[in-house]
Structures are given as C-alpha cells and as structure tokens.
C-alpha cells in the first residue's frame, strides 16, 4: 500500500501561462525526496495555454509527484476547496501560480509541522520579484498587501496583532482543521478567502505560526502595476471584506467596519501630506487611493473582477 505523502502542495491557477512554468520548475528543485510529498495543480478553467504547459511539464518529469486537476467552477475559493479534497496528506500548503519557492521550502514546512503537532498552520515569507519592470515610485510599506509582501523578520512566532494572517501566496494548514472549519468561503472568489480561512481555523486552534525560512518570491508583472489593476484590486478587496464580515459577524459589524475604513481613509490623507513634505507625494497619493478604493468597494453591493 502506498504511504500518504508528508505534505501536499497546492497550486490553484487561472490563465497564468506567463509564470506557471517557473513555479513548477522551482518545485522540481525541492530538496525533499519525491516520494515524500506531492504537488496538486488545480486549473480553474483557464482559457490560455496554462493547462498545456502544466500537462507538458508533468509528462516530461514523470519522476515527480505532480498531478493536474481541472476545476470547472470559476473562483479561487472553489479551486482551493478542490485542493483540499484532492490532497492525500494531512498538511496542505498553498502557493500562488506566479510564485517561486526556494529549494528547502517544502522540507522546512513539513519538518516544522511534524515537530509541532500543536500547530494549526503556518505562513511563510513572501518577497516581491519585479519580473518585467522596476519597483514603481509609488510603492511603500503601506502598500505591502498590494504586492503580497509578508516579512516579519525573525524568529518563528504565532501570527498576532499587526502581523495579521498568512496570505494565499504562502500558507499552510492541517487538512482536518480546514474541513472542520468548513473550508474556503465560496462567496469569496477572488481575494478574501485566505483571511476567512485564517479566522475560521483559529476559532478552532489559534496556533498559526510565521515561518521565515519558508520563502517564496512573488512575480509582479507589468500589468499588475497599472492603475487600472490597482483600482480593481482594492475595490474587490473592500467588497469581499464586506461579504466576509457580513457572513461571520452580521450587519452591526459591517457598520463598524465601514467606520474603520473611513477612519483609515482619513489617516491616509495625513500620510499623503507627510509624504508630500518629504518630496514623495506620489507615495502618499497611492496610499490614499488604496484606502479610498477599499472603502468604495466595501460600500458597493458587488464588484466583479475575473
């Protein structure tokens, strides 16, 4: 009888022909022996060459424990729930389809989770990789969430306070706890389900750790740095936060969250002024935009992005 892998790595992908090959290639270079883990690529109904690239890669590397799965229901949460169902390990790590993991990535997560049975999960370090153009002049620490940057330094410790939660580009949870928590929220199909699963799992077990050695580099292409994409992302972030808060805490919490976002937008105006005084007005302006679009999206009934 074939033994279950120590860890399952899930890549949920949609129209990522530009980066999916590099994502798979870095996993092919992992230090963990092939028979001890698996990779599940869940294709969320891509319409470009993503499926062909993944299937060709698997065919050329039959020695690697990679599987391709097609998920016809569009939405990241549907793909992630399919990953949970397909995983043969009790530990499931999610990385983005445009991420590149360091060689010891899988081994470090598996070793940590096995050595700490009390841990519900872990989130690793995520650093941006500007793959097509340099970091824009407006980028600053207040916009780390936009590029998915997560870096809490050393040492290993539980997520709390301003650390927030592991992001979907690099997050690990025990399969049993995700199932007990109800899995990912299928109403959050674009951006909010990593926050939801963190809150759902930590209702059962609060021990979710930041694991700095589990590092991935997140490819940031030129399109992602356009103003149009910037606006859509923050609109959708706010909109999905409204859905999440409504489902988890009710309408009273929605009103409180709206006030919180309004205060944050007000604070961003001050940040804009402070940056302007330092000769970095554009940094402050984009920080203000991020808060304004998030607030606007939160107040909207629906924002469609796909």
BALOBA-1460 file (C-alpha; in Angstrom, 3 decimals):
// residues 306
<rec num="1" residu="x" x="0.000" y="0.000" z="0.000"/>
<rec num="2" residu="x" x="1.303" y="3.429" z="-0.965"/>
<rec num="3" residu="x" x="2.003" y="5.639" z="2.019"/>
<rec num="4" residu="x" x="0.400" y="9.072" z="2.246"/>
<rec num="5" residu="x" x="2.785" y="11.942" z="1.476"/>
<rec num="6" residu="x" x="4.131" y="14.011" z="4.331"/>
<rec num="7" residu="x" x="2.819" y="17.197" z="2.741"/>
<rec num="8" residu="x" x="0.657" y="18.256" z="-0.210"/>
<rec num="9" residu="x" x="1.475" y="21.447" z="-2.134"/>
<rec num="10" residu="x" x="-1.489" y="23.017" z="-3.919"/>
<rec num="11" residu="x" x="-1.200" y="25.461" z="-6.824"/>
<rec num="12" residu="x" x="-4.510" y="26.968" z="-7.884"/>
<rec num="13" residu="x" x="-4.090" y="28.535" z="-11.291"/>
<rec num="14" residu="x" x="-6.047" y="30.617" z="-13.771"/>
<rec num="15" residu="x" x="-4.611" y="31.939" z="-17.044"/>
<rec num="16" residu="x" x="-1.047" y="32.091" z="-15.750"/>
<rec num="17" residu="x" x="0.877" y="30.849" z="-18.780"/>
<rec num="18" residu="x" x="3.479" y="33.546" z="-18.170"/>
<rec num="19" residu="x" x="4.642" y="32.216" z="-14.781"/>
<rec num="20" residu="x" x="3.276" y="28.723" z="-14.159"/>
<rec num="21" residu="x" x="6.307" y="27.078" z="-15.772"/>
<rec num="22" residu="x" x="8.724" y="28.811" z="-13.415"/>
<rec num="23" residu="x" x="6.523" y="27.936" z="-10.452"/>
<rec num="24" residu="x" x="6.640" y="24.242" z="-11.354"/>
<rec num="25" residu="x" x="10.351" y="24.349" z="-12.145"/>
<rec num="26" residu="x" x="11.242" y="25.634" z="-8.677"/>
<rec num="27" residu="x" x="9.181" y="22.878" z="-7.090"/>
<rec num="28" residu="x" x="11.031" y="20.350" z="-9.222"/>
<rec num="29" residu="x" x="14.233" y="21.521" z="-7.489"/>
<rec num="30" residu="x" x="12.988" y="20.963" z="-3.936"/>
<rec num="31" residu="x" x="15.319" y="19.152" z="-1.528"/>
<rec num="32" residu="x" x="12.612" y="16.844" z="-0.179"/>
<rec num="33" residu="x" x="12.699" y="13.349" z="-1.773"/>
<rec num="34" residu="x" x="9.974" y="12.972" z="-4.408"/>
<rec num="35" residu="x" x="8.237" y="10.049" z="-2.692"/>
<rec num="36" residu="x" x="7.618" y="12.080" z="0.480"/>
<rec num="37" residu="x" x="5.360" y="14.807" z="-0.926"/>
<rec num="38" residu="x" x="3.033" y="15.743" z="-3.773"/>
<rec num="39" residu="x" x="2.014" y="18.729" z="-5.894"/>
<rec num="40" residu="x" x="-1.585" y="19.255" z="-6.996"/>
<rec num="41" residu="x" x="-2.133" y="21.792" z="-9.769"/>
<rec num="42" residu="x" x="-5.782" y="22.821" z="-9.842"/>
<rec num="43" residu="x" x="-6.589" y="24.527" z="-13.120"/>
<rec num="44" residu="x" x="-9.547" y="26.837" z="-12.500"/>
<rec num="45" residu="x" x="-10.896" y="26.687" z="-16.070"/>
<rec num="46" residu="x" x="-8.029" y="28.549" z="-17.734"/>
<rec num="47" residu="x" x="-8.562" y="29.727" z="-21.295"/>
<rec num="48" residu="x" x="-4.907" y="30.315" z="-22.230"/>
<rec num="49" residu="x" x="-2.026" y="27.811" z="-22.505"/>
<rec num="50" residu="x" x="-1.788" y="27.130" z="-18.752"/>
<rec num="51" residu="x" x="-3.218" y="23.597" z="-18.954"/>
<rec num="52" residu="x" x="-0.945" y="22.630" z="-21.848"/>
<rec num="53" residu="x" x="2.146" y="23.947" z="-20.048"/>
<rec num="54" residu="x" x="1.330" y="22.062" z="-16.846"/>
<rec num="55" residu="x" x="0.498" y="18.808" z="-18.598"/>
<rec num="56" residu="x" x="3.644" y="19.005" z="-20.742"/>
<rec num="57" residu="x" x="5.763" y="19.638" z="-17.636"/>
<rec num="58" residu="x" x="4.292" y="16.625" z="-15.873"/>
<rec num="59" residu="x" x="4.829" y="14.447" z="-18.944"/>
<rec num="60" residu="x" x="8.497" y="15.454" z="-19.149"/>
<rec num="61" residu="x" x="9.027" y="14.861" z="-15.401"/>
<rec num="62" residu="x" x="7.256" y="11.552" z="-14.672"/>
<rec num="63" residu="x" x="9.501" y="11.017" z="-11.640"/>
<rec num="64" residu="x" x="7.976" y="13.995" z="-9.854"/>
<rec num="65" residu="x" x="4.825" y="13.627" z="-7.700"/>
<rec num="66" residu="x" x="2.836" y="16.207" z="-9.686"/>
<rec num="67" residu="x" x="-0.858" y="15.918" z="-10.568"/>
<rec num="68" residu="x" x="-3.084" y="18.051" z="-12.786"/>
<rec num="69" residu="x" x="-6.749" y="18.584" z="-11.855"/>
<rec num="70" residu="x" x="-9.360" y="20.624" z="-13.719"/>
<rec num="71" residu="x" x="-11.862" y="22.586" z="-11.623"/>
<rec num="72" residu="x" x="-14.659" y="23.965" z="-13.845"/>
<rec num="73" residu="x" x="-16.300" y="26.169" z="-11.208"/>
<rec num="74" residu="x" x="-14.589" y="29.534" z="-11.522"/>
<rec num="75" residu="x" x="-13.356" y="31.236" z="-8.378"/>
<rec num="76" residu="x" x="-10.215" y="30.862" z="-6.305"/>
<rec num="77" residu="x" x="-12.097" y="29.515" z="-3.291"/>
<rec num="78" residu="x" x="-13.598" y="26.718" z="-5.411"/>
<rec num="79" residu="x" x="-10.121" y="25.773" z="-6.617"/>
<rec num="80" residu="x" x="-8.717" y="25.809" z="-3.083"/>
<rec num="81" residu="x" x="-11.527" y="23.630" z="-1.777"/>
<rec num="82" residu="x" x="-10.846" y="21.217" z="-4.630"/>
<rec num="83" residu="x" x="-7.208" y="21.173" z="-3.496"/>
<rec num="84" residu="x" x="-8.257" y="20.134" z="-0.002"/>
<rec num="85" residu="x" x="-10.405" y="17.335" z="-1.405"/>
<rec num="86" residu="x" x="-7.581" y="16.096" z="-3.648"/>
<rec num="87" residu="x" x="-4.793" y="16.296" z="-1.039"/>
<rec num="88" residu="x" x="-3.531" y="12.936" z="0.225"/>
<rec num="89" residu="x" x="-1.578" y="14.475" z="3.096"/>
<rec num="90" residu="x" x="-2.882" y="15.881" z="6.349"/>
<rec num="91" residu="x" x="-0.778" y="19.009" z="5.757"/>
<rec num="92" residu="x" x="-1.667" y="21.248" z="2.812"/>
<rec num="93" residu="x" x="0.498" y="24.136" z="1.616"/>
<rec num="94" residu="x" x="-0.870" y="26.674" z="-0.853"/>
<rec num="95" residu="x" x="1.368" y="28.768" z="-3.091"/>
<rec num="96" residu="x" x="0.382" y="31.074" z="-5.925"/>
<rec num="97" residu="x" x="0.829" y="30.143" z="-9.559"/>
<rec num="98" residu="x" x="3.210" y="33.090" z="-10.041"/>
<rec num="99" residu="x" x="5.378" y="32.296" z="-7.012"/>
<rec num="100" residu="x" x="8.854" y="30.750" z="-6.956"/>
<rec num="101" residu="x" x="9.796" y="28.775" z="-3.847"/>
<rec num="102" residu="x" x="13.331" y="28.378" z="-2.508"/>
<rec num="103" residu="x" x="14.730" y="24.809" z="-2.647"/>
<rec num="104" residu="x" x="14.168" y="23.998" z="1.055"/>
<rec num="105" residu="x" x="10.623" y="25.437" z="1.067"/>
<rec num="106" residu="x" x="8.626" y="22.203" z="1.223"/>
<rec num="107" residu="x" x="11.032" y="20.408" z="3.542"/>
<rec num="108" residu="x" x="11.081" y="23.285" z="6.029"/>
<rec num="109" residu="x" x="7.295" y="23.435" z="6.295"/>
<rec num="110" residu="x" x="6.887" y="19.667" z="6.613"/>
<rec num="111" residu="x" x="9.582" y="19.460" z="9.287"/>
<rec num="112" residu="x" x="8.054" y="22.322" z="11.283"/>
<rec num="113" residu="x" x="4.504" y="20.969" z="11.177"/>
<rec num="114" residu="x" x="5.666" y="17.488" z="12.169"/>
<rec num="115" residu="x" x="7.796" y="18.823" z="15.013"/>
<rec num="116" residu="x" x="4.919" y="20.994" z="16.276"/>
<rec num="117" residu="x" x="1.760" y="18.877" z="16.367"/>
<rec num="118" residu="x" x="0.038" y="21.691" z="18.265"/>
<rec num="119" residu="x" x="0.354" y="23.980" z="15.230"/>
<rec num="120" residu="x" x="-2.792" y="24.581" z="13.207"/>
<rec num="121" residu="x" x="-0.808" y="26.035" z="10.340"/>
<rec num="122" residu="x" x="1.947" y="28.322" z="9.183"/>
<rec num="123" residu="x" x="2.571" y="31.218" z="6.854"/>
<rec num="124" residu="x" x="5.901" y="31.824" z="5.218"/>
<rec num="125" residu="x" x="7.818" y="34.826" z="3.969"/>
<rec num="126" residu="x" x="6.798" y="36.393" z="0.638"/>
<rec num="127" residu="x" x="9.054" y="38.847" z="-1.178"/>
<rec num="128" residu="x" x="8.156" y="40.610" z="-4.441"/>
<rec num="129" residu="x" x="10.061" y="39.891" z="-7.639"/>
<rec num="130" residu="x" x="9.584" y="42.664" z="-10.182"/>
<rec num="131" residu="x" x="9.896" y="40.478" z="-13.222"/>
<rec num="132" residu="x" x="9.111" y="42.932" z="-16.027"/>
<rec num="133" residu="x" x="9.653" y="46.431" z="-14.656"/>
<rec num="134" residu="x" x="11.325" y="48.013" z="-11.625"/>
<rec num="135" residu="x" x="9.515" y="48.771" z="-8.391"/>
<rec num="136" residu="x" x="7.257" y="51.783" z="-9.062"/>
<rec num="137" residu="x" x="7.939" y="55.136" z="-7.439"/>
<rec num="138" residu="x" x="4.633" y="54.984" z="-5.538"/>
<rec num="139" residu="x" x="5.385" y="51.712" z="-3.723"/>
<rec num="140" residu="x" x="5.789" y="51.987" z="0.050"/>
<rec num="141" residu="x" x="5.267" y="49.972" z="3.239"/>
<rec num="142" residu="x" x="1.564" y="50.851" z="3.415"/>
<rec num="143" residu="x" x="1.022" y="49.005" z="0.128"/>
<rec num="144" residu="x" x="2.766" y="45.748" z="1.031"/>
<rec num="145" residu="x" x="-0.582" y="43.945" z="0.814"/>
<rec num="146" residu="x" x="-0.953" y="45.019" z="-2.812"/>
<rec num="147" residu="x" x="2.137" y="43.080" z="-3.872"/>
<rec num="148" residu="x" x="1.637" y="40.350" z="-1.271"/>
<rec num="149" residu="x" x="4.764" y="41.172" z="0.691"/>
<rec num="150" residu="x" x="4.989" y="39.326" z="4.016"/>
<rec num="151" residu="x" x="8.183" y="39.663" z="6.030"/>
<rec num="152" residu="x" x="8.031" y="39.688" z="9.817"/>
<rec num="153" residu="x" x="11.724" y="39.021" z="10.287"/>
<rec num="154" residu="x" x="12.896" y="36.565" z="12.899"/>
<rec num="155" residu="x" x="12.159" y="34.430" z="14.862"/>
<rec num="156" residu="x" x="9.354" y="31.902" z="14.362"/>
<rec num="157" residu="x" x="6.270" y="33.081" z="16.251"/>
<rec num="158" residu="x" x="2.489" y="32.935" z="16.249"/>
<rec num="159" residu="x" x="0.604" y="35.358" z="13.996"/>
<rec num="160" residu="x" x="-0.959" y="38.082" z="16.107"/>
<rec num="161" residu="x" x="-1.603" y="41.810" z="16.189"/>
<rec num="162" residu="x" x="-0.280" y="43.697" z="13.186"/>
<rec num="163" residu="x" x="1.120" y="40.510" z="11.690"/>
<rec num="164" residu="x" x="-2.454" y="39.857" z="10.528"/>
<rec num="165" residu="x" x="-2.575" y="36.410" z="8.841"/>
<rec num="166" residu="x" x="-0.814" y="34.182" z="6.258"/>
<rec num="167" residu="x" x="-1.630" y="35.212" z="2.701"/>
<rec num="168" residu="x" x="-2.676" y="32.798" z="-0.004"/>
<rec num="169" residu="x" x="0.651" y="33.030" z="-1.805"/>
<rec num="170" residu="x" x="2.305" y="31.057" z="1.018"/>
<rec num="171" residu="x" x="0.043" y="29.462" z="3.622"/>
<rec num="172" residu="x" x="-0.221" y="26.034" z="5.232"/>
<rec num="173" residu="x" x="-2.982" y="24.436" z="7.297"/>
<rec num="174" residu="x" x="-3.831" y="20.998" z="8.575"/>
<rec num="175" residu="x" x="-6.424" y="19.439" z="6.299"/>
<rec num="176" residu="x" x="-8.570" y="18.193" z="9.186"/>
<rec num="177" residu="x" x="-8.880" y="21.696" z="10.648"/>
<rec num="178" residu="x" x="-9.784" y="23.243" z="7.284"/>
<rec num="179" residu="x" x="-12.528" y="20.663" z="6.859"/>
<rec num="180" residu="x" x="-13.795" y="21.241" z="10.394"/>
<rec num="181" residu="x" x="-13.820" y="24.984" z="9.676"/>
<rec num="182" residu="x" x="-15.948" y="24.459" z="6.571"/>
<rec num="183" residu="x" x="-13.212" y="25.061" z="4.041"/>
<rec num="184" residu="x" x="-12.778" y="28.211" z="1.996"/>
<rec num="185" residu="x" x="-15.733" y="30.539" z="1.549"/>
<rec num="186" residu="x" x="-17.126" y="30.084" z="-1.959"/>
<rec num="187" residu="x" x="-18.681" y="33.539" z="-1.848"/>
<rec num="188" residu="x" x="-15.156" y="34.979" z="-1.677"/>
<rec num="189" residu="x" x="-13.949" y="34.042" z="-5.121"/>
<rec num="190" residu="x" x="-11.098" y="36.486" z="-5.672"/>
<rec num="191" residu="x" x="-9.145" y="37.771" z="-2.676"/>
<rec num="192" residu="x" x="-10.803" y="37.440" z="0.735"/>
<rec num="193" residu="x" x="-10.788" y="33.705" z="1.321"/>
<rec num="194" residu="x" x="-7.281" y="33.500" z="2.813"/>
<rec num="195" residu="x" x="-8.411" y="35.882" z="5.565"/>
<rec num="196" residu="x" x="-11.602" y="33.875" z="6.023"/>
<rec num="197" residu="x" x="-9.843" y="30.517" z="6.389"/>
<rec num="198" residu="x" x="-7.425" y="32.005" z="8.922"/>
<rec num="199" residu="x" x="-10.272" y="33.292" z="11.074"/>
<rec num="200" residu="x" x="-12.211" y="30.036" z="10.683"/>
<rec num="201" residu="x" x="-9.255" y="27.815" z="11.591"/>
<rec num="202" residu="x" x="-8.156" y="29.974" z="14.514"/>
<rec num="203" residu="x" x="-11.609" y="29.641" z="16.023"/>
<rec num="204" residu="x" x="-10.580" y="26.004" z="16.481"/>
<rec num="205" residu="x" x="-6.849" y="26.421" z="17.113"/>
<rec num="206" residu="x" x="-5.026" y="29.762" z="17.362"/>
<rec num="207" residu="x" x="-1.529" y="28.336" z="16.837"/>
<rec num="208" residu="x" x="-0.752" y="29.579" z="13.315"/>
<rec num="209" residu="x" x="2.951" y="30.398" z="13.049"/>
<rec num="210" residu="x" x="5.067" y="32.696" z="10.903"/>
<rec num="211" residu="x" x="7.838" y="30.549" z="9.416"/>
<rec num="212" residu="x" x="10.504" y="32.887" z="7.942"/>
<rec num="213" residu="x" x="12.600" y="30.169" z="6.299"/>
<rec num="214" residu="x" x="9.636" y="29.102" z="4.147"/>
<rec num="215" residu="x" x="10.303" y="31.737" z="1.483"/>
<rec num="216" residu="x" x="8.719" y="32.341" z="-1.895"/>
<rec num="217" residu="x" x="9.348" y="35.108" z="-4.393"/>
<rec num="218" residu="x" x="6.168" y="36.568" z="-5.853"/>
<rec num="219" residu="x" x="6.383" y="37.602" z="-9.510"/>
<rec num="220" residu="x" x="4.921" y="41.060" z="-10.095"/>
<rec num="221" residu="x" x="4.382" y="41.657" z="-13.801"/>
<rec num="222" residu="x" x="3.887" y="44.982" z="-15.537"/>
<rec num="223" residu="x" x="0.096" y="44.611" z="-15.794"/>
<rec num="224" residu="x" x="-0.232" y="44.282" z="-12.039"/>
<rec num="225" residu="x" x="1.403" y="47.686" z="-11.611"/>
<rec num="226" residu="x" x="-1.093" y="49.554" z="-13.798"/>
<rec num="227" residu="x" x="-3.517" y="51.980" z="-12.183"/>
<rec num="228" residu="x" x="-6.487" y="50.057" z="-13.587"/>
<rec num="229" residu="x" x="-5.386" y="46.843" z="-11.876"/>
<rec num="230" residu="x" x="-4.554" y="48.752" z="-8.680"/>
<rec num="231" residu="x" x="-8.052" y="50.221" z="-8.571"/>
<rec num="232" residu="x" x="-9.827" y="46.940" z="-9.306"/>
<rec num="233" residu="x" x="-7.854" y="45.029" z="-6.704"/>
<rec num="234" residu="x" x="-8.650" y="47.412" z="-3.868"/>
<rec num="235" residu="x" x="-12.292" y="47.714" z="-4.933"/>
<rec num="236" residu="x" x="-12.602" y="43.932" z="-4.848"/>
<rec num="237" residu="x" x="-10.682" y="43.699" z="-1.567"/>
<rec num="238" residu="x" x="-13.179" y="46.026" z="0.086"/>
<rec num="239" residu="x" x="-16.156" y="44.294" z="-1.472"/>
<rec num="240" residu="x" x="-15.110" y="40.815" z="-0.372"/>
<rec num="241" residu="x" x="-14.351" y="42.120" z="3.115"/>
<rec num="242" residu="x" x="-17.976" y="43.277" z="3.306"/>
<rec num="243" residu="x" x="-19.151" y="39.780" z="2.329"/>
<rec num="244" residu="x" x="-16.829" y="38.139" z="4.851"/>
<rec num="245" residu="x" x="-17.761" y="40.446" z="7.725"/>
<rec num="246" residu="x" x="-21.478" y="40.056" z="6.981"/>
<rec num="247" residu="x" x="-21.288" y="36.263" z="6.995"/>
<rec num="248" residu="x" x="-19.051" y="35.992" z="10.058"/>
<rec num="249" residu="x" x="-20.319" y="38.828" z="12.256"/>
<rec num="250" residu="x" x="-23.574" y="40.297" z="10.921"/>
<rec num="251" residu="x" x="-24.781" y="43.730" z="9.853"/>
<rec num="252" residu="x" x="-23.716" y="45.563" z="13.018"/>
<rec num="253" residu="x" x="-20.125" y="44.534" z="12.341"/>
<rec num="254" residu="x" x="-20.487" y="45.813" z="8.762"/>
<rec num="255" residu="x" x="-21.327" y="49.294" z="10.069"/>
<rec num="256" residu="x" x="-18.335" y="49.214" z="12.440"/>
<rec num="257" residu="x" x="-16.052" y="48.098" z="9.634"/>
<rec num="258" residu="x" x="-17.295" y="50.896" z="7.387"/>
<rec num="259" residu="x" x="-16.400" y="53.417" z="10.094"/>
<rec num="260" residu="x" x="-12.967" y="51.775" z="10.459"/>
<rec num="261" residu="x" x="-12.334" y="52.121" z="6.716"/>
<rec num="262" residu="x" x="-13.496" y="55.727" z="6.782"/>
<rec num="263" residu="x" x="-11.018" y="56.461" z="9.593"/>
<rec num="264" residu="x" x="-8.250" y="54.707" z="7.662"/>
<rec num="265" residu="x" x="-9.036" y="56.797" z="4.602"/>
<rec num="266" residu="x" x="-8.828" y="59.928" z="6.744"/>
<rec num="267" residu="x" x="-5.478" y="58.767" z="8.113"/>
<rec num="268" residu="x" x="-4.252" y="58.159" z="4.568"/>
<rec num="269" residu="x" x="-4.834" y="61.831" z="3.785"/>
<rec num="270" residu="x" x="-2.401" y="62.701" z="6.566"/>
<rec num="271" residu="x" x="0.069" y="60.124" z="5.238"/>
<rec num="272" residu="x" x="-0.267" y="61.743" z="1.804"/>
<rec num="273" residu="x" x="0.650" y="65.106" z="3.316"/>
<rec num="274" residu="x" x="3.633" y="63.687" z="5.198"/>
<rec num="275" residu="x" x="4.993" y="62.024" z="2.062"/>
<rec num="276" residu="x" x="4.488" y="65.260" z="0.119"/>
<rec num="277" residu="x" x="6.526" y="67.150" z="2.691"/>
<rec num="278" residu="x" x="9.354" y="64.669" z="2.103"/>
<rec num="279" residu="x" x="9.177" y="65.147" z="-1.656"/>
<rec num="280" residu="x" x="7.475" y="61.765" z="-2.206"/>
<rec num="281" residu="x" x="3.947" y="62.933" z="-2.964"/>
<rec num="282" residu="x" x="3.166" y="60.013" z="-5.278"/>
<rec num="283" residu="x" x="3.697" y="57.503" z="-2.463"/>
<rec num="284" residu="x" x="1.146" y="59.285" z="-0.331"/>
<rec num="285" residu="x" x="-1.297" y="59.658" z="-3.202"/>
<rec num="286" residu="x" x="-1.331" y="55.934" z="-3.960"/>
<rec num="287" residu="x" x="-1.679" y="55.142" z="-0.265"/>
<rec num="288" residu="x" x="-4.764" y="57.377" z="-0.191"/>
<rec num="289" residu="x" x="-6.088" y="55.736" z="-3.369"/>
<rec num="290" residu="x" x="-5.747" y="52.286" z="-1.791"/>
<rec num="291" residu="x" x="-7.872" y="53.289" z="1.198"/>
<rec num="292" residu="x" x="-10.424" y="55.163" z="-0.899"/>
<rec num="293" residu="x" x="-10.963" y="52.263" z="-3.316"/>
<rec num="294" residu="x" x="-11.167" y="49.771" z="-0.437"/>
<rec num="295" residu="x" x="-13.817" y="51.900" z="1.262"/>
<rec num="296" residu="x" x="-15.698" y="52.364" z="-2.021"/>
<rec num="297" residu="x" x="-15.618" y="48.621" z="-2.714"/>
<rec num="298" residu="x" x="-16.819" y="47.885" z="0.804"/>
<rec num="299" residu="x" x="-19.850" y="50.115" z="0.256"/>
<rec num="300" residu="x" x="-20.717" y="48.529" z="-3.100"/>
<rec num="301" residu="x" x="-23.146" y="45.622" z="-3.382"/>
<rec num="302" residu="x" x="-20.894" y="43.791" z="-5.835"/>
<rec num="303" residu="x" x="-17.593" y="44.269" z="-7.654"/>
<rec num="304" residu="x" x="-16.821" y="41.823" z="-10.465"/>
<rec num="305" residu="x" x="-13.179" y="41.043" z="-11.227"/>
<rec num="306" residu="x" x="-12.015" y="37.946" z="-13.134"/>
